[in-house]
Amino acid sequence: MVEKSFESVLIEQCAPTLAGMKPANMFIFKSCGRRAVYAKADCWSCRLEPYGIAVCILKECGGSFLVYVYRKAWLDRIIKSPMISSFLTGLGYDTVSSGIALTQLSDRLCLKKEFPHEIGIFLGYPFFDVLSFIENNGRNYVFCGYWKAYFNPSAARKRTDQYKKCAGIYKRMFESGTPIMRLVVAA
């Protein structure tokens, strides 16, 4: 099996964030080269910074890296909104900035005790769907696409279809030679 490049996985998994449709996406990148993966993440974070996008590695485990791509200002607005800030603060997060909250999320991911399902907040999923997922232990949802929706399945289906269409278009354009930087939408 041929290993996919960091860039091809970035396009396949993060197109909605690069297109400005979603505040964040993440993906698992497998590689035996730890330094190379961190260098790629740092390089792309620098290249995407003028567009308000950052790339970081939230967790690494045995040659697998959980890469998080996000729009900083959008994530800051999400975690500072009163309801979400209160929820995250109740879980022990500091919501002063997305950087601090992401460090805490990374710590929780690396502890390996219980998966931090509040990660849905950091991916821009609807707050009440994230709460319901946690309360229902991932069961009793009404639609499953990018996330498990507990309310408004038609809106969740529509949004999932938009994300999938975006990802398909971006993948085709990238494979046809369009550089990633030409696919990024400014904040």
N, C-alpha and C positions, 0 to 999 in steps of 0.2 A: 504494500500500500504506500502511495506517495504522500509524504507529509505536506499539508497545505501551508502556504506562506502566511505569515502574520497578517499581511495586507488583505489576502483573499478572505480570511476568517473575519477580519475587521469589517469588510464590506458586507459579507453575508449576514453577520449577526448584529451589526450596528448601523445599518442604513437608515432606520427611522431617526436615530439620534443625529447622524451626520446631515440628514435632510431637514432637521429642525422640527420634526413631528413628535418627538418623544424626548424627555429630559435625559434618559440614560438607557444604556444596554450593557450587557456583559456577556462574556464568552469564556470558554475554557480553551486554552491553547496548550497543546502538548509539544514539548521540545526537550531534548537532552541538554540544551545549551542555556543554562540559567542566565549567564551574563548577556547573551545575545537577546534573550526575551526582555530583560530589563532595559537593555539599550534600545530595542525597538519601541517599547512602551514610552520611554523617555523621549525618543526622537519624535514619535507621533504626537505626544503631548505638546512638545515645543512647536511643531508644525501647525497643530490645530488650535493653539492658544489664541492667535488673532481672531479666531471665530468663536471664542468663548467656550471651547471644548478642551477637556483634560482627559488624559489616559493614565490609569494607575493599575497596579496589581494589588488586588485585595487579599489574595491567598496563594500560596504555592505549596504543592504537595507531590513529591515523587515525580517530578518532571511535568506536572500539570500546573498551569497558572490560571487563576481566575482574574481575567482582565476586565476592568470597569471603564467604560467610556461615558462621559457625562458633560452636560452643559452646566458650568459652574453657577451662573446667575440663576438659572431656572431651578436647579437643585436647592440653592440658598433660599429662594422664595418658597419652595415646597416645605423645607424643614422649619422655616421660620413662621409659617402660617400658624395661627393660634391653636387650632385643633391638633394638628400634626406635631407641633412643638410640644404641646402638653403630653401627647401620647408618647413621644420619644423620650421626653424628660422623665416620664414615669417608668420607662424601661432603663433609665440610667444614662441616656445620651446627653451630651452637651450640644445644644443646637445654636450656639453662637455663630458657627460657620460650618459650611459643608465639609471643609477639610478636617475639622476636629471630629465631626460626626462620622466621617468615613474612616478615620483612624480607629474609632471605637467599633465600627461595624467590622472592620478588618480583624481587630482583636477578637471579637465574638466569633467570627468565622474560623479563626485559627485555634480557638480553645477546644473545638470538637466536642463540646458537651451536648448542646442542643442547637439545631440549626436556627439562626435568627430570622424567622419568617417576616419580621418587619423590613426585611430587605426589599419587599414590594414597594414600600414608600420610596426607597432610593432609586427604584426603577420607574417611578411615576405611575404606578398602578393606582386606581381609585382607592381612597382611604377606607371607605366602608367595605370594599371587597377585601382589602388586606386584613381589616379587623375581623371580618366574617371568616376568612380563611383560618386565622389563628383560633377563633372561637370554635370552629367546626372541624379542626384538625384536617383541613383540606378536603372535607367531604361536603355533600349537600349543595354543591354549586349548581348554577343553572346554565352555565356555558364555560367551556374551557378553550382558550385560544392562547394568546401570549400570557395570560394569567387566568386564574379561576375566578369567574365573575359570579356574584351572588345577587346582584341587582342589575336590572336593565340589560338582559341578554342581547337584545337587538343592537344596542349601542356598543357593547363589547364585541359582538360579531363584526359590526361595521368597522370598528377601530382595528381589529385583528386583520381584516381583509385589506385595509389601507396599509398597514405595516408590511404584510406579505407582498402586496403589489409593489411597494417601495423597494423592498429587499430584492425582489425579482428584477426590477428595472435597473437598480444599482449594480447588481451582479452581472447582468448582461452588458451594461456599459463598461464596467471594469474589465471584463473578459474580452471586450472588443478594443481595449486599449485606452479608454478614458482614464486619465490619472485621478487618483482619489481626491486631490486638492480641487479638481474641477467639479467634483460631486458634492462638496461641502457647502452648506448654506450658512451664511453668517447669522449671528444672533440678532 
